[in-house]
Each structure stands twice: as structure tokens, then as C-alpha cells.
Amino acid sequence: MTRIITLDDFIETYTKLHQRGLGFILSKFNFNHNERAKTAFNHFNIASSNWSIIPEVKSRWNKIITSNEEMELEDFTVNEFLKNRKNLKMLSLGSGNCGSEIAFAKHPNFDLILCTDIAEKRLETGKKNAKLAGLENIKFKVQDVNNLDTNETKYDIVYFKASLHHFKNVEKLVSKTLAQVLKPNGLLIINEYVGPSRLQFPKHQIKAINKALDLIPKPYRKRFKLDIYKNKVYGPGWLRMILADPSECIDSKNIMPSIHKYYNTIYEANYGGNILQLALKDISHHFIDLDKDKKNVLDNLFNFEDCYLKNHKSDFIFGIYEPKLSN
């Protein structure tokens, strides 16, 4: 079901105005799709309150992915799947500020990690952080995947960290483009949103999200930097999604079907997000510093999502794959 416009769109616009200012809103009125997409990423010191800032949520991801809430997925990947592999070359597409890539680069298994993105300011942040960490095996390049030079280095690993859902025509990307840059025995690694395109969640999911919202006491539903409370979720509208960032979740529904069609699964962990992502949006700041009551609220939300996931596919997946020989 496609929702053209919803009440959440007006609330989101109002919120962004307070968080990022009028200039950010006006930047969305740019007819160039790439330039409009970059406005979503080329900003710094942005205050937000989404689920990824909650330490307990991050621990939950680690536990689901690695079976250890204190182990980061980069360490897990190297220790479990790359332990005996040396002189590795990794290509990261859509690297952002390269936090995950820097974590990989700290392992001696890697000779080269090339971070690419169209958002040059975020790559500059990555470059500064890598320099501070004293890393010399990580490089940075402003690069559009559509102009990728497939005649250059062949890579042992192609990595997508929250970026594959920004690419259109996913099947062509994973079957054709990646085949030209990935070694035959190479690995595709993703940590991705793989749910409905343009965040057009089905009615049953929106209904479940609102049931989860009812588990949150009113004081913890006050929106970040706003004097209003979050009482109901309507879901993002299709029109705002395109105006805000034309690349956002453009073909996300085809990510897993395409990967499973052309790649064998080595490891795959479904870590949910179907409920938590929208239920906690704009109210996550309440759950950074926990007391007993807040911890109980989060536990109830986690249990609610776990029950939901028993009958529905996960919206977020961490996976490691290898090309099928027939391809």
C-alpha cells in the first residue's frame, strides 16, 4: 500500500526545521536528485533522537548478530570468517563517515580498505578519524557507484553499511557491477535495511507499531526538542520520502531476493527493527540513561518485536555471502 502523504510527514518536516534549520528544508527544493540526496548526509552536529542512539538497542543488535552484546560486528566478522585470511582488500560503497570501515581497518588482515561515497563532507570526517587512529591502510574517494571503474583493483570484500538501500536497480548492482569488482572467491557483506521500499510499511506493521507505542508511558513519548507527544504513528508518505532523499529505500524490497538469487549465504542474522525503528523515532533520547522503569519499557518493546518477528521477515539484516559459481 502506497501512502502519498501522512500526518507524520508534517510532523517530520516540523521536527527537521527545529533540528536542522530552515536552510536544510530549503535544500530539498533542488531538481538535481544527486544533490538533493547529498543534503541528507553532508551535515554535521545534527541533533536527532532515533533508535540507533540507544545503548541498549546497540547491545541488542550485537547480541543477535554476534551472540555477545559486547562484541562489535566488525570484530565478530574478522574473528569468525576472516581469521586466516591476510592481505585483504575491501571496497566499501556508500561509506558515510566510515566508522565501521575504520573498525575493520584496525585489524591487520586488511592491506587496503577503500571508502567511497558521494557525500564528500562525510568522507572528510572519516579521513580525519582514520588519521587520528594512525591508520594507513584505509583510503577515501568521492565516487558515484554508477561511475565505478570496474577495470581497477579486484576486491576480496565488497561492503555495504546502511548504504545498499540507497541504490536503485539492486539486482543489476549485485549481479553485474559487483561481479566485475569482486574476486570469484570474494565476499559480499551487508548491514542493511531490507524492508519495504520507500518505507511503505503494510497496515499490519503500522498497527503493531502503534500497539508498541502504547507500551511507552506518556512522559517518555515527548518528542525531541518539541512540546508535543508522540501518540500515534501513521508511517512516512511516499512524496516526502522522495523530496527528502530520492535515494532513500529506493529499491530496498529487492535487496534480499537479489542477493539470495546470485549469492550463497555464509552467515545471516535478522535483527528486526520492524517495530523499534518507528516506535522509538524522535523519542529515543529518553532511553539513553536508564533507570529501572525505562529499562522495563525497553525490555517490553524488545519482547514485543521478538514476538512480531516470529511471523514476519526482519527489516534489518547483517549478512555475509559468496557468489554462486554459476554466476
Secondary structure, DSSP 8 states (H G I E B T S, - for coil): ---S--HHHHHHHHHHHHHH-HHHHHHT--S-HHHHHHTTTS--S-----GGG-HHHHHHHHHHHHS-TTS-HHHHHHHHHSTT--SEEEEEES-TT-HHHHHHHTSTTEEEEEEEES-HHHHHHHHHHHHHTT--SEEEEE--GGG--TTS--EEEEEEES-GGG-SSHHHIIIIIHHHHEEEEEEEEEEEE-SSGGG---HHHHHHHHHHHTTS-GGGGB-TTSS-B--------HHHHHHH-TTTTSSGGGHHHHHHHHEEEEEEEEEE-TTHHHHSTTTGGGGSS--HHHHHHHHHHHHHHHHHHTSS--SEEEEEEEE-TT-
